[in-house]
Amino acid sequence: MVIMDRNNLDYSLAWALVTPVVSVFLLGFLYGALYSGLYLAFVAWFAGRNLGVWQPAPWDIDSFSNLCVIYILLFILSCYYEFSRRSAHKLLQESNEKLRIQAVTDALTGLYNRRYMEDLLLNSDQDLFIAMADVDDFKKVNDELGHVVGDDVLVGISNVMRSTLGSNGAIGRWGGEEFIIVSYGESEENFTDQLSRMLDNISSHSFGVNRPITISLGAVRHSAKEHRAALRSVDEALYSAKTSGKNCYKLVTSLSD
């Protein structure tokens, strides 16, 4: 409309530059490109009809103002588009990171989930120590105090185990009230000392319930080549700890067949 009203005076033809940017920005690439193509055809037809009529446009204050306004408008649109693109990209990254964390994390305790721990053990290229932990008499906690309190106890135990282990390994929730502990590059003596401190820290921790909270631990050395045998052995060690009075650990030195 500006071009039709003022012809080519004051460089009004330059307003044709705004339409492709605005149309793509508002309509998206496909429809914006289609609209821009139709608009270009119209401008070319309209300008072609007036080639012999329009006179050279003088460079005056109106011409300068036209070009400045067009430049500022295109600059603002470009900045807004780039800001929107960056914001959308950041939101997408944050969403992907949340999904990645949810895929490997237990929703209740915040520990790694079983799938992550299985992958860790199967893909490890070094020998590790692993321990399976089970909360002693946890069914009584749920039956007597309720499942909400039981969940709080599991979260508390998770925090204590995580702080005791530190950065020397990984802890995951294996299922229910069972947890698996993976220790990196530790000697057997250091590992058993770590298990003892974990037992003491949990048994002395206040979970806000009127009953003692303890765990039993079965432990074994693990290698990816003997993964299934290690899991069988650690289950046997945990059973042995349970039948030996609980609140203790049992370390198996050889894997069961």
N, C-alpha and C positions, 0 to 999 in steps of 0.2 A: 504493500500500500504506500509506503514511503517512496519507493522508486516510481510508482505510477503517478504519485502526486507531484514529485519534484524532478522527475526525469533523472538526469545525471548531474543536477546542480549540487554543489557542496559535497561532491563525492558520495551522494546518497546511494549509489550503486553498491558501495561497500557493505551496506546492510545485508546484502545477499550472503555474506560470509557467516552471519549469525545463525541462519536457519539450519545448516547441517549439524552444527554443534548442539543446538537446542533440541532438534528432532531426535537425534541419536540418544541424547541424555534423557529425554522424556519418554520416548517410545521404545527404546531398546535398539539393538544393532540392526535387526532384520527390518522392522517397520520403519525405523529411522532412516535406514539406507534407502528403502523404497520411497519414502516421502521426499528425501533429499534428491533422489534421482528425478522424480516428477517436478520438483521445484526447480532444479537446474534446467530441465527442459523448458519450463515456462519462462524462466529468466532469459535463457538463450534466445527463445522465440521473441520475447518482448524487446530485448535489447537489439536483436537483429533487425526488427522492423523499424527501429529508430536510429540506425547507424547514420543515415544521411540527414537526420533531423537534429539530433542532439549536438550541441556546441561544446567545445572544450570547457571543462569546469575550471573556474579560477581557484587559486589557492588563497583562501581568505580565512578569517576567524571561524566562520561556519564550517568550512571544510575541515579545519584543524579540530574543531569540537566534535564533529561527526566521527572522525577516525579515533580520537581519544576515547570517546564513549564506547565505541565498538571494541576497542582494545581492552578497556577495563571490564566490559561485560564478558568478553571471552575469557579473560584472565580469572574473573570470579567464578565462572562456570567450571573452568578447568581445575581450579583449586578445590572447589566443592566436590567435584567428581573424584579427584585424587584422595581427598579426605574420606569420602564415603568408601572408596575402594580399599584404602588402608584399614579403615574401621571394620569393614566386612572381613578382610583377610585376617585381622587380629582376632575377631570373634570366631572365625573358622578354626584358627590355630588353637584357641582356648578350648573350643568344643572338642576338637580332635584329641587334645591333651587329656581332657576329662574322660573321654571315651577310652583312651589308652590306659589311664589309671584305673578306671572301673573294670576294665577287662582283666586286670591282674591283681585286683585288690578285693579283700573280703569286706563286704559292706558294713558289717557290725563292728569289727575290731580294728579295721584299717591296716591289718597285716596283709601280706601276700596271700592269694588264694591257692587252692590245691593245684590248679592247672599251671600256674607260674612256677610253683615249687617242683612239680614233676618235670617241667621243661628245664629248670635249673639243674636238677640232678642228672637228667638224661644227657644234657649237652655239656656237662662239665668235663674238662680235660685233665682234672687233677683229683687226687684222692681227698675225700672230705670225711669229717665226722658228722653223723646225723643223730638226732635224738627225737624220739616220739614222746610227747607229753600228754598226759590225760589227767583231767581234774578229778580228784578223789571225791567220791560220793556226791557227784554233781546232781544226780537225780533227786537227792534229798533236798538240795538247795532249791531246785525248781518246785518240788512238791510242797515244801514247807513255807517258802518265801515268795514263790511266784516266778514266772518266766522273765518279768521285767528286771527283778533283782538278779536273776540268773544271768541275764545279758550284761548287766552292770559288772558282775563278777568276772565274766569272760573278758570284758574290755579292760578291767583292772589288771587281770593276770597278763593280758597281752602287753600292757604298758610296762609292767615289771620285767617281763622276759626281754622286751626290746631294750630297755635301759641296761639290763644286766649284760646282754650279749654285746651291745654297742655296735661298732662298725666291722666286727670280725666275722660276720656271718649274716644269715637271713632267717627270718621266722615267718611261718605261714600257718594259716588255720587249715588243718587237714579235713576237718568235718566235725560238727557238733562241738563237743568239749575237748577234742583232740587237736594238738598243735605239733608241727614239725620244726625242728631247729637244725639249721645247717651251719657248721663252723668251718671257716677257711684256715688252712695252713697251720693248724694247731697240733702241738704234740699231745699224746694221750693224757699226759699229766695235766697240761694246761686245760684240756677239754673237760676232764673230770672235775677239776677245780672250778671251772665255770659252771658245771651242772650243780655242784654243791652250793655255790653262791646263789644260784637261781632258786634252789629249793629253800634255802634260808630266807632269801628276800621275799619269797611268796608267803611262806608260813608266818613270817613276822609282820607282813603288811596288813594294814587295817582296811578291810573291804566294806566296812559299815554294816556287817551282818553279825548276828549273835551266834556264830559258830566258826570253828577253824576252817580255813581254806588252804588246802595243800594240793600238790600235784605229784604224780609218779612219772618216772622217766625211764625209757629204754633206749640204749645207745649202741651204735655200731660204727665201724669205719665203712665208708661207702665209696664205690667207684662205679662210673657209668656202665662199665662192662658187666657188672654184677648187680645191677639195679634191683631186679626182682628179688634176688636172694637177700640183698641188704634189707629190703622192706620186710621180708618174712622174718629175718633175724631180729630186726628192731621191734617187731610186734611180739615176738617171743620174749625179748628182754623186758618189754613193758609189762607183759603178763606176769613175768617173774617178779618185777618190782611191786606189782599190785598184790600178789600173793605173799610177799615178804613183809607186809605191814604197811605199805603205802608210804608216801612222803619220803621216797628214796629213789636212787637210780641204780640200774643194772647195765653194765657194759659188756657186750658180747665181743669176744676177741676173734672168733671165727664165724664165717657165714654158714648158715644151714643150707643144705642142698635143696 
